[in-house]
Amino acid sequence: MKTYAKAITGAAVAGLTALGTALTDGQVTPAEWVGVAIATLGALGAIWAVPNAPAEQAR
């Protein structure tokens, strides 16, 4: 689970940010739900595709 934490956290942040923006008028339309899904899945895929730096380079 630890290896997936970065991707899951990034996807959650992106999705919740898009949802927060969609809720500014007090409702979420179907098109806004699509935007939330695209933001969540896009962030998940992008973050998952980028490998972590080896521990020696992270310092």
Backbone torsions as a table, in degrees:
resi	resn	phi	psi	omega
1	MET	NA	-33.8	-177.8
2	LYS	-62.1	-32.1	-179.0
3	THR	-70.7	-20.1	-179.3
4	TYR	-100.0	-5.5	-173.3
5	ALA	-60.2	-40.9	-179.2
6	LYS	-62.4	-45.4	-178.9
7	ALA	-67.5	-42.1	-179.6
8	ILE	-66.0	-43.2	179.2
9	THR	-63.9	-45.0	179.1
10	GLY	-62.7	-41.6	178.3
11	ALA	-65.3	-41.1	179.3
12	ALA	-64.2	-42.7	179.3
13	VAL	-63.9	-44.5	179.2
14	ALA	-63.5	-45.3	-179.8
15	GLY	-65.0	-43.1	179.2
16	LEU	-68.5	-33.5	175.8
17	THR	-65.3	-44.8	177.7
18	ALA	-63.8	-39.4	178.4
19	LEU	-65.8	-41.1	177.4
20	GLY	-61.5	-39.5	176.9
21	THR	-66.4	-40.9	-179.6
22	ALA	-65.7	-28.5	-177.3
23	LEU	-85.4	4.2	-177.5
24	THR	-61.8	-27.4	178.2
25	ASP	-99.5	8.0	174.8
26	GLY	89.2	0.0	177.7
27	GLN	-148.7	158.6	179.3
28	VAL	-120.1	119.4	179.9
29	THR	-83.4	164.4	176.7
30	PRO	-57.7	-37.4	178.6
31	ALA	-65.5	-35.9	177.6
32	GLU	-69.5	-34.7	175.8
33	TRP	-63.5	-37.2	176.4
34	VAL	-63.2	-41.6	177.1
35	GLY	-61.7	-40.6	177.3
36	VAL	-62.8	-44.5	-179.9
37	ALA	-64.3	-42.3	179.6
38	ILE	-64.0	-42.6	179.0
39	ALA	-63.2	-43.9	-178.9
40	THR	-65.1	-51.1	-177.5
41	LEU	-70.0	-35.5	177.4
42	GLY	-64.0	-44.2	178.0
43	ALA	-66.3	-40.5	179.1
44	LEU	-59.9	-47.7	-179.5
45	GLY	-66.2	-42.5	-178.1
46	ALA	-67.0	-44.2	-178.6
47	ILE	-71.3	-38.1	-179.8
48	TRP	-65.6	-34.0	-176.6
49	ALA	-73.2	-24.4	-178.0
50	VAL	-90.4	118.4	-178.8
51	PRO	-72.5	154.2	174.2
52	ASN	-69.0	149.9	175.4
53	ALA	-70.6	144.5	175.4
54	PRO	-58.9	153.7	-174.9
55	ALA	-57.7	-32.5	-179.6
56	GLU	-68.4	-34.7	-179.3
57	GLN	-83.5	-18.4	-176.9
58	ALA	-71.7	-19.1	-177.1
59	ARG	-80.9	NA	NA
